[in-house]
Amino acid sequence: LTNCGGGGSSDPDIVDKTPGTLREYVQVWSDEFDSADTRSLGLDLDNWNIETGYGPDNDGWGNDESQLYTDLPENLRVEDGNLIITARCDSGICGVRDGSITSARINTKDKFEFRYGKAEARIKVPEGRSTWPAFWMLGSNFPDTPWPLSGEIDIMEVHQFYSDIYTTHSTTHWYEGDWTYFEEYKTLDVPLSDDYHIWTLEWDETRITVKIDDITYYTKVVDPDEMREFLRSFFIILNVAVDGTLGAAPEQIITTPQEMYVDWVRVYQ
């Protein structure tokens, strides 16, 4: 653990004993999204940074995404115990990086970063076909160490360019002489947008495992020589992108607004 930001819990009595394992996890940080912080939209700024714009190079965050990230309540707010990230195209004419599509992205960089443990979130994703909601992590040395050398762990991505609203994807990205990635997915019988689901990452120096509602669907053994990125600390990101390399075409947002609800995020070690 490199930093426990405000709003976290270090109470040793908060213990999660995961069934079927020998591990006993102690909660070290959380955001339950019940803050009354008035500095920004109810979001606890001791925990989160708000990212805005089209990305550092104005290229759609490296993925040719269409949305403008804002810090406006129309796109980002805490309400009734949920973080709500909203993708919008209110005009109905949805273009690529022309201001017509807006959304939000937040991260815990320099406020909460951790190495190894269990990270989980209870999330209800939006249904819009062009949306690309994600619960994911980047290496804490990013952006000083560029991607993919920094490493990336995608705990949850739901995208509908070549997939569908029934399917959750998890992926790790790293550098092994070139950009290298490993992806697995799980398809449910009902749309993921119908209800909340709990996504769980379990991560140590030997493997990365992801579950949805306690069902394991992703496992990657960590090679300490070729995957050194995953032996370092990471920070957490939540966002809803639109279009890009995995979201469907921007005009397929169809109905607006499209909302991702996050009930809580918790980290155990």
Beta strands, then each sheet from edge to edge (+ up, - down):
strand 1: 15-17
strand 2: 24-31
strand 3: 49-51
strand 4: 68-69
strand 5: 76-79
strand 6: 82-87
strand 7: 102-103
strand 8: 105-107
strand 9: 113-114
strand 10: 117-124
strand 11: 131-139
strand 12: 152-157
strand 13: 167-175
strand 14: 179-187
strand 15: 197-203
strand 16: 207-212
strand 17: 215-221
strand 18: 234-242
strand 19: 258-268
sheet 1: 1+ 2- 19+ 6- 5+
sheet 2: 1+ 2- 19+ 10- 15+ 16- 17+
sheet 3: 3+ 8- 18+ 9-
sheet 4: 3+ 8- 18+ 11- 12+ 13- 14+
sheet 5: 4+ 7+
end
